[in-house]
C-alpha cells in the first residue's frame, strides 16, 4: 500500500496538533507546520510515538516561495 501523507498548517499546537496526532494514529506521514520554537521536536516526537515519517516547516504562509518549499 502506498504511504499517505498529510500537510497540516498550525499543527504544532492546539487543535492543529490534535488533528495531526489523529492522522498519525491512522498511519499517515505528517508535514507539521507552525511557529513554535519546539516545532521540530513536536514533529519528531509524534513520528517516533506513532512510527510515521514527519517533517516540520516554519514556512511563512504569506510567502509563496516558502509554501512551495514546504510542499516539495
Secondary structure by P-SEA (a helix, b strand, c coil): ccbbbbbbccccccaaaaaaaaaaaabbbbbccccccaaaaaaaaaaaaacbbbbbbbcccccaaaaaaaac
